[in-house]
Amino acid sequence: MAGAATAAPSPALLTVIAVATGALVANLYYAQPLVATIAPEIGIRPDLAGSIVSVAQIGYGLGLLLLVSLADLVENKMLVLLLLAMTTAGVVGLTLSTSFATFAVAAFVVGLCATSAQVLIPYVARLVADEQRGRIVGNIMAGVLTGIMLARPVSLFVAASFGWRAVFWGSAGLMLGSGVLLARMMPRYRPAPGMHYGQILASMVGLMRDVPAVRWRSAYQALLFAAFNMLWTAAPMMLTDRFGMSNYGIGLFALAGAGGALAAPLAGRLADRGHSVALTAGAMLTLALAFFLTPWVVATAVLALLVVLTIGIDAAVQTNHVVSQRLIFAAPANVRGRVNALYMTIVFAGGAAGSMLGTLTYHMGTWTQTALVAGALGAVALVFFGIEQWLGRKQPPPRKANPA
């Protein structure tokens, strides 16, 4: 396949891509609920344990900027399979690590190369008609977000029985299986020629200028994703300290929270029907209010309500993400790789900061401080969204993105 797609993707291919993207991104989160277990083995202080997760997310952010943009330049199937192979090698490196230095290098490689998930998403967006894009991207994102949600309970259950290294051995096998299926099923896609890598990277400055949706939506999702990572970095410590939970119990809590992933397909369908503004505002408001309520819920030990609020937070982050990707993928097909790279780089920078903030705020002021800071991030996003809507009513239509 070269240039534009000529046939719609099969349901089987979409399923494989959804599973593969979820499995790839899950590698960034297996360690998140295990930081207190992994940190002593590799020589990390408890208050800096969040750096275990942040290293992979920093790598992911750099990969989004430097590697995902290649989707507009080189054949996509080859790029995906190469990055998948390197991800597998990095995951094996995690299992063999005995110090923070070796763990950090392996985690960085995993994060850097797991960005093949973000090559697959705009790849799929190229294959479908505009009127189906929100639904299809929403379904793929459901796979991504389910991977993110299930990574935590799976890692907790496996680590409780077999140790934390077994988690990454299992992931390596999943990477190999995904690679074999994609190699057999994924059609080739070669972007139209005309630019070299330096021009691709340089053009991103113009895209940030010419595509306002990238600026606004990346800022919103970075704030919400930072809050999301604060939740899942600090919550395992809070559940242990306040509720006396074991790894199995925390895993069940995380599994219940994974129900928020069901919001992604619904959000995509509603966005296709023109409800993006309401979905965005509702997501930000839900996240802020849910976080602000959690200190009271934790203090009164009402675990069922805490699960409900956690599902609401997860669903809010996922809803805003699906809506955001639908809007940024309205850019011309030949710049979608770069547009997605810009958006996701900023989002994961926010996520990496959130992972660090989660441990820092919890050790400085327990769960209450973590929740208040995370809720404030949602409120700031809502204020920014209000400013964007106000400016949009006063300004002329934005310039079209340069298709070069």
C-alpha positions as CSV (number, residue, x, y, z in Angstrom):
1,M,0.0,0.0,0.0
2,A,1.3,3.4,-0.9
3,G,-0.3,6.7,-0.2
4,A,-4.0,6.7,0.8
5,A,-5.7,3.5,1.8
6,T,-7.7,1.7,-0.8
7,A,-9.8,-0.6,1.4
8,A,-11.2,-0.5,4.9
9,P,-9.4,-2.5,7.6
10,S,-10.9,-5.8,8.6
11,P,-12.4,-6.3,12.1
12,A,-9.6,-8.9,12.7
13,L,-6.9,-6.4,11.9
14,L,-8.5,-3.7,14.1
15,T,-8.7,-6.2,16.9
16,V,-5.0,-7.1,16.6
17,I,-4.0,-3.5,16.5
18,A,-6.1,-2.6,19.5
19,V,-4.6,-5.5,21.5
20,A,-1.0,-4.6,20.3
21,T,-1.4,-0.9,21.2
22,G,-2.7,-1.8,24.6
23,A,0.1,-4.3,25.2
24,L,2.7,-1.8,24.1
25,V,1.5,1.1,26.3
26,A,0.9,-1.3,29.3
27,N,4.7,-1.6,29.5
28,L,4.8,2.0,30.9
29,Y,2.6,1.1,33.8
30,Y,3.4,-2.4,35.0
31,A,5.9,-0.9,37.5
32,Q,3.6,1.9,38.7
33,P,1.9,0.0,41.6
34,L,5.1,-2.0,42.3
35,V,7.4,1.0,43.0
36,A,7.6,0.2,46.7
37,T,8.6,-3.4,45.8
38,I,11.1,-2.6,43.0
39,A,12.7,0.5,44.6
40,P,14.6,-1.3,47.4
41,E,16.0,-4.0,45.0
42,I,17.5,-1.4,42.7
43,G,18.6,1.2,45.3
44,I,15.9,3.9,45.1
45,R,14.7,6.0,48.1
46,P,10.9,5.6,48.8
47,D,10.1,9.3,48.2
48,L,11.8,9.1,44.7
49,A,10.3,5.7,43.8
50,G,8.1,7.5,41.2
51,S,11.2,8.0,39.1
52,I,11.0,4.3,38.2
53,V,7.9,5.1,36.2
54,S,9.0,8.5,35.1
55,V,12.1,7.2,33.2
56,A,9.9,5.1,30.9
57,Q,7.5,8.0,30.3
58,I,10.3,10.4,29.5
59,G,11.5,7.9,27.0
60,Y,8.0,7.6,25.6
61,G,7.8,11.4,25.3
62,L,11.0,11.6,23.4
63,G,10.0,8.7,21.2
64,L,6.8,10.4,20.4
65,L,8.7,13.5,19.2
66,L,11.6,11.8,17.4
67,L,10.1,8.4,16.2
68,V,6.4,8.8,15.7
69,S,7.0,11.6,13.3
70,L,8.7,9.1,11.1
71,A,5.2,7.7,10.2
72,D,4.9,10.6,7.8
73,L,8.2,9.6,6.1
74,V,8.9,5.9,6.1
75,E,6.9,2.7,5.5
76,N,4.7,2.3,8.5
77,K,4.7,-1.5,8.9
78,M,8.5,-1.7,8.9
79,L,8.6,1.1,11.5
80,V,6.1,-0.6,13.8
81,L,7.8,-4.0,13.6
82,L,11.3,-2.5,14.2
83,L,10.1,-0.6,17.3
84,L,8.3,-3.6,18.6
85,A,11.4,-5.7,18.4
86,M,13.4,-3.0,20.3
87,T,10.6,-2.8,22.9
88,T,10.9,-6.5,23.5
89,A,14.6,-6.2,24.0
90,G,14.1,-3.4,26.5
91,V,11.5,-5.4,28.5
92,V,13.9,-8.3,28.7
93,G,16.5,-5.8,30.0
94,L,14.1,-4.9,32.8
95,T,13.8,-8.4,34.0
96,L,17.6,-8.7,34.3
97,S,18.2,-5.4,36.0
98,T,19.9,-5.4,39.4
99,S,20.6,-1.6,39.8
100,F,18.8,1.6,39.1
101,A,21.2,2.4,36.3
102,T,20.5,-0.8,34.3
103,F,16.8,-0.6,35.1
104,A,16.6,3.1,34.0
105,V,18.4,2.3,30.7
106,A,16.0,-0.6,29.9
107,A,13.0,1.4,31.0
108,F,14.0,4.3,28.8
109,V,14.4,2.0,25.8
110,V,11.0,0.5,26.5
111,G,9.4,3.9,26.7
112,L,11.2,5.2,23.6
113,C,10.2,2.2,21.4
114,A,6.7,1.5,22.8
115,T,5.7,4.6,20.8
116,S,5.0,2.2,17.9
117,A,1.5,2.2,19.5
118,Q,1.2,5.9,18.4
119,V,2.3,5.0,14.9
120,L,-0.5,2.5,14.7
121,I,-3.3,4.9,15.8
122,P,-2.9,7.5,13.0
123,Y,-2.2,4.5,10.7
124,V,-5.7,3.2,11.4
125,A,-7.1,6.8,11.1
126,R,-5.8,6.8,7.5
127,L,-7.6,3.6,6.7
128,V,-11.2,4.7,7.6
129,A,-13.7,7.2,6.3
130,D,-13.9,10.6,8.1
131,E,-17.4,9.9,9.4
132,Q,-16.2,6.7,11.1
133,R,-13.0,8.0,12.5
134,G,-14.2,8.9,16.0
135,R,-15.8,5.4,16.4
136,I,-12.8,3.5,15.1
137,V,-10.2,5.6,17.0
138,G,-12.4,5.3,20.1
139,N,-12.3,1.5,19.7
140,I,-8.5,1.4,19.3
141,M,-8.1,3.8,22.2
142,A,-10.3,1.4,24.3
143,G,-7.6,-1.2,23.7
144,V,-4.9,1.3,24.7
145,L,-6.7,2.4,27.8
146,T,-7.7,-1.1,28.7
147,G,-4.0,-2.0,28.5
148,I,-3.2,1.0,30.8
149,M,-5.9,0.0,33.3
150,L,-5.2,-3.8,33.3
151,A,-1.4,-3.3,33.5
152,R,-1.7,-2.4,37.2
153,P,-3.9,-5.3,38.5
154,V,-2.1,-7.8,36.3
155,S,1.3,-6.7,37.5
156,L,0.1,-6.8,41.1
157,F,-1.4,-10.3,40.8
158,V,1.6,-11.7,39.0
159,A,4.1,-10.1,41.3
160,A,2.3,-11.3,44.4
161,S,2.7,-14.9,43.1
162,F,5.9,-15.0,41.1
163,G,7.8,-11.7,41.8
164,W,8.0,-8.5,39.9
165,R,10.4,-9.8,37.3
166,A,7.8,-12.3,36.1
167,V,5.6,-9.4,35.0
168,F,8.2,-8.3,32.5
169,W,8.9,-11.8,31.2
170,G,5.2,-12.1,30.5
171,S,5.2,-8.8,28.7
172,A,8.1,-9.9,26.5
173,G,6.1,-12.9,25.4
174,L,3.1,-10.7,24.6
175,M,5.4,-8.4,22.5
176,L,6.6,-11.3,20.5
177,G,3.1,-12.6,19.8
178,S,1.9,-9.1,18.8
179,G,4.8,-8.7,16.4
180,V,4.1,-12.1,14.7
181,L,0.4,-11.2,14.1
182,L,1.1,-7.7,12.9
183,A,3.8,-9.0,10.5
184,R,1.3,-11.3,9.0
185,M,-1.8,-9.1,8.9
186,M,-0.8,-5.4,8.7
187,P,-0.9,-3.9,5.2
188,R,2.0,-1.8,4.1
189,Y,1.6,2.0,4.0
190,R,4.2,4.2,2.5
191,P,3.7,8.0,2.8
192,A,4.0,10.1,-0.3
193,P,7.7,11.2,-0.8
194,G,8.8,14.8,-0.6
195,M,10.4,15.5,2.8
196,H,13.5,14.3,4.7
197,Y,13.7,13.7,8.4
198,G,15.1,17.2,9.2
199,Q,12.3,18.8,7.4
200,I,9.8,16.6,9.2
201,L,11.1,17.7,12.6
202,A,11.4,21.4,11.6
203,S,7.8,21.4,10.2
204,M,6.5,20.6,13.7
205,V,7.0,24.2,14.8
206,G,4.7,25.3,12.0
207,L,2.1,22.7,12.9
208,M,2.0,23.9,16.5
209,R,1.3,27.3,15.1
210,D,-1.1,26.4,12.4
211,V,-3.2,23.7,14.2
212,P,-4.7,25.3,17.3
213,A,-6.3,22.0,18.3
214,V,-2.9,20.6,19.0
215,R,-1.9,23.4,21.3
216,W,-5.1,23.4,23.3
217,R,-5.9,19.7,23.4
218,S,-2.3,18.7,24.4
219,A,-2.4,21.1,27.2
220,Y,-5.7,19.8,28.5
221,Q,-4.7,16.2,28.3
222,A,-1.3,16.8,29.8
223,L,-3.0,18.3,32.9
224,L,-5.5,15.4,33.2
225,F,-2.9,12.8,32.5
226,A,-0.7,14.2,35.2
227,A,-3.6,13.9,37.7
228,F,-4.2,10.4,36.4
229,N,-0.6,9.3,37.1
230,M,-0.7,11.0,40.5
231,L,-3.7,8.8,41.3
232,W,-2.1,5.5,40.3
233,T,1.3,6.3,41.7
234,A,0.0,7.3,45.2
235,A,-3.1,5.1,45.4
236,P,-1.3,1.8,46.1
237,M,0.5,3.4,49.0
238,M,-2.7,4.9,50.3
239,L,-4.6,1.6,50.0
240,T,-1.9,-0.1,52.0
241,D,-1.6,2.5,54.7
242,R,-5.3,3.4,55.1
243,F,-7.1,0.1,54.2
244,G,-4.3,-2.4,54.9
245,M,-4.5,-3.9,51.5
246,S,-2.1,-6.5,50.1
247,N,-1.0,-6.6,46.5
248,Y,-4.0,-8.8,45.7
249,G,-6.4,-6.3,47.2
250,I,-4.8,-3.4,45.4
251,G,-5.0,-5.4,42.2
252,L,-8.7,-6.0,42.6
253,F,-9.1,-2.2,43.3
254,A,-7.2,-1.4,40.1
255,L,-9.2,-4.0,38.2
256,A,-12.4,-2.3,39.2
257,G,-11.0,1.0,38.2
258,A,-10.3,-0.4,34.7
259,G,-14.1,-0.2,34.1
260,G,-13.5,3.5,33.1
261,A,-12.0,2.2,29.8
262,L,-15.6,1.5,28.7
263,A,-16.0,5.3,28.3
264,A,-13.6,5.4,25.3
265,P,-15.9,3.9,22.6
266,L,-18.9,5.8,23.8
267,A,-16.9,9.1,23.8
268,G,-15.9,8.4,20.2
269,R,-19.5,7.9,19.1
270,L,-20.7,11.0,20.9
271,A,-17.9,13.1,19.5
272,D,-18.9,11.9,16.0
273,R,-22.3,13.4,16.7
274,G,-20.9,16.8,17.6
275,H,-20.8,16.7,21.4
276,S,-17.1,17.4,21.8
277,V,-17.5,20.6,23.9
278,A,-19.9,18.9,26.4
279,L,-17.7,15.8,26.6
280,T,-14.6,17.9,27.3
281,A,-16.1,20.1,29.9
282,G,-17.8,17.2,31.6
283,A,-14.6,15.2,31.7
284,M,-12.6,18.0,33.4
285,L,-15.4,18.8,35.9
286,T,-15.8,15.1,36.8
287,L,-12.1,14.6,37.4
288,A,-11.7,17.7,39.6
289,L,-14.8,17.0,41.7
290,A,-13.9,13.3,42.1
291,F,-10.4,14.1,43.3
292,F,-11.7,16.8,45.7
293,L,-14.1,14.2,47.2
294,T,-11.6,11.4,47.8
295,P,-10.0,12.8,51.0
296,W,-13.3,12.6,52.7
297,V,-14.0,9.1,51.3
298,V,-10.5,7.9,52.4
299,A,-10.9,9.4,55.9
300,T,-14.3,7.6,56.3
301,A,-13.0,4.4,54.8
302,V,-15.9,4.0,52.3
303,L,-14.1,1.8,49.8
304,A,-17.0,1.3,47.5
305,L,-17.4,5.0,46.9
306,L,-13.6,5.3,46.4
307,V,-13.9,2.7,43.6
308,V,-16.8,4.7,42.0
309,L,-14.8,8.0,42.1
310,T,-11.7,6.2,40.7
311,I,-13.8,4.9,37.8
312,G,-15.1,8.4,37.2
313,I,-11.5,9.8,37.1
314,D,-10.3,7.2,34.7
315,A,-13.3,7.6,32.4
316,A,-12.8,11.4,32.4
317,V,-9.2,11.1,31.3
318,Q,-10.1,8.6,28.6
319,T,-13.0,10.6,27.3
320,N,-11.0,13.8,26.9
321,H,-8.2,11.8,25.2
322,V,-10.5,10.2,22.6
323,V,-12.2,13.6,21.9
324,S,-8.8,15.2,21.6
325,Q,-7.4,12.6,19.2
326,R,-10.5,12.8,17.0
327,L,-10.1,16.6,16.7
328,I,-6.4,16.6,16.0
329,F,-6.8,13.8,13.4
330,A,-9.0,16.2,11.4
331,A,-5.6,17.6,10.2
332,P,-4.5,16.6,6.6
333,A,-3.7,12.9,6.4
334,N,0.0,13.5,5.5
335,V,0.7,15.4,8.7
336,R,-1.3,13.2,11.2
337,G,1.8,11.4,12.3
338,R,3.5,14.6,13.3
339,V,0.4,16.1,14.8
340,N,-0.1,13.0,16.9
341,A,3.6,13.1,17.9
342,L,3.3,16.7,19.1
343,Y,0.2,16.0,21.0
344,M,1.4,12.8,22.7
345,T,4.8,14.2,23.5
346,I,3.2,17.0,25.6
347,V,0.7,14.6,27.1
348,F,3.4,12.2,28.3
349,A,5.5,15.0,29.6
350,G,2.6,15.8,31.9
351,G,2.2,12.1,32.8
352,A,5.9,11.9,33.8
353,A,5.5,14.9,36.0
354,G,2.4,13.4,37.5
355,S,4.2,10.2,38.5
356,M,6.8,12.2,40.4
357,L,4.2,14.5,41.9
358,G,2.3,11.4,43.1
359,T,5.1,10.1,45.4
360,L,6.3,13.6,46.4
361,T,2.9,14.9,47.5
362,Y,2.0,11.6,49.3
363,H,5.2,11.6,51.3
364,M,4.8,15.3,52.1
365,G,1.2,15.3,53.1
366,T,-0.4,11.9,52.6
367,W,-3.4,11.3,50.3
368,T,-5.1,14.6,51.0
369,Q,-2.4,16.7,49.5
370,T,-2.1,14.4,46.5
371,A,-5.9,14.6,45.8
372,L,-6.0,18.4,46.2
373,V,-3.1,18.9,43.8
374,A,-4.6,16.5,41.3
375,G,-8.1,18.0,41.5
376,A,-6.6,21.5,41.0
377,L,-5.0,20.3,37.7
378,G,-8.5,19.3,36.5
379,A,-9.8,22.7,37.5
380,V,-7.0,24.5,35.7
381,A,-7.8,22.5,32.6
382,L,-11.4,23.5,32.8
383,V,-10.4,27.2,33.1
384,F,-8.2,26.9,30.0
385,F,-11.0,25.2,28.1
386,G,-13.3,28.1,29.0
387,I,-10.7,30.6,27.7
388,E,-10.4,28.6,24.4
389,Q,-14.2,28.7,23.9
390,W,-14.3,32.4,24.6
391,L,-11.5,33.1,22.2
392,G,-13.0,30.9,19.6
393,R,-16.1,33.1,19.5
394,K,-14.1,36.2,19.0
395,Q,-11.4,35.2,16.6
396,P,-11.5,34.4,12.8
397,P,-11.1,30.7,11.7
398,P,-7.5,29.3,12.2
399,R,-5.1,29.0,9.4
400,K,-5.0,25.6,7.6
401,A,-2.0,23.4,8.4
402,N,0.8,23.4,5.9
403,P,0.3,20.0,4.1
404,A,4.1,19.8,3.4
